[in-house]
């Protein structure tokens, strides 16, 4: 099939690929990541299958553009939405309508518009609206606050000014006929306005949804977790899982870093004894990399509970990158919660934990003492201890001595404090006194902080 | 860039999507329309297809059927953690290379001859072709073999998600240009670009670079009609009414909350069991006895057992048996 497979430069941006280009933009707007290369693939693929069969068209673009199940779902939605809306505007003669002659209706010809309005020619109006939309760059709409702006722009492009002038002229003419006509035109214009607003909303759905999501996510990642509202929780959970997945993948990569390169002379000779020492089979030195063992101590007293939730969620989402997690929760006293977390999905488990021990007033000394009694013996020089808490022990004895012993036994202690750094050591905060025994003390109040802290835990293991 | 390559292809160009449909059907694979479209496009655009979907929906089977239909050799590479290029692409025949050096040592006198000084001897040695790193000593592994098939091939890279991320990067060259670079020899380009299928169970996310080079085909569980056709083609002895019940039952089972949903391959197995046991009508007792063919987890069987009778009755109703 000569000519099908052409260099990118050879793909002409003819009017036939114009609807495709617009669809690609709609697809991007819906949240699909479509690279330029994939765009070119789409053009090539459509050269092969043609535009005539809608079902084949849908399958084809789906194969080329959407590359995960999530993206497939988004794609199907975007495709249906886009072509439903193309169908509204398309001329009767099918396929070349969207790109071809729609641009021809002269813009700003008020007479044409008033004629369309009087005749109530819906198809004509829709076509004109589509063209005006294109000229006013509707595909660049991003925020719902721009809705009125674009509605107005489209109406002006369609020739609203001329119609308004005409209405004005008819009214000043003061003939009964003119008044009737003016009233008719006005009511039609009002209806047109609604239609256009609808059109703009549809376009916003089409082109801007993905961007809004991204914007919102970026915001959530860097917002203080204690300030977040309930309705964002679901989205945050998804985000946490995504971040953990990314981290796990990156970590797995460094862990499996290529180890070939150092010949193990002793083993090679041993293995090749049978061939008289001629090295047919080579043996390479392997370095064992241990997965970090983690013990997490989470403050679940009222002040820090929100943060603890996310830390636990994060760690359990990271399960594959860690060899052993033991989780403890404390407020007044300390209990182990690993069992609860393993048996139930994290979201429910966290509720259970909060019911059992959460929201009390914290007593760090007591909690540390509990830990020493029950679990200190399990801490080895491979254990990373993560403590999450604001170190506000309500003026109880902070038991610095236990933390000192813990720091000697463990590989390292990482303290995550959700308070601003400037607040540390003020009032009943013992942070400054605990700090010398921790390897890392860091402020941790947003998802980004959390991601960074945990990425440190993983990297420190290598 | 591809015209020459295309015309040298002995694979007859496919005319239409319907032809793919019919061809796969003849090879015993009932394809849904997206599947046929994918094969058709892969052939014309010369792009690999990444096939994702739950286990047992016929991802690997698709590659086999394409090979059978086009009468091309199927070269299969099973991926696993730790797979590297010496197992996937090529390996030097170390033993033979060593033998070669031994022979060379013996023959070095005759090669160099009666040279008076070192410079002349070295010149002669250089003039003698160096075949230590040459194709003769190359042991081709699946990927290289696929490129070297004179008549084209179907290359199946199975369960790519099981391999390491580095291995993915290493596949990129072969996927986009149908060539591999062997550092000692140079570039080996495909005689005829093979049809490449990669399968994945999505146990991990594949890299964007890999996905960008592939068409992405997602095969989900088939709908009732398609599944019935698949079973009918795989288990031809089955009674039509039993087939209807089977399929309806399995489709309902998939709506339950199970750890591992029964797949097409399980339905086929179940149908075979029914035929072997000479069962004409699906009844609660029979289902209870054979449920372990469909469901592979104890917890799933327990969960499903409660619903068996209602599902069976519904299946009977739908098949027109009171």
Interface residues (C-beta under 8 A of the other chain):
Chain A: X1 X2 X3 X4 X5 X7 X33 X35 X37 X38 X41 X44 X45 X48 X49 X55 X56 X59 X60 X62 X63 X64 X66 X67 X68 X69 X72 X245 X249 X252 X253 X256 X258 X278 X280
Chain B: X1 X2 X3 X6 X7 X13 X17 X33 X34 X37 X38 X40 X41 X44 X45 X46 X47 X49 X50 X52 X94 X95 X98 X164 X165 X166 X202 X204 X205 X208 X211 X212 X214 X215 X216 X217 X218
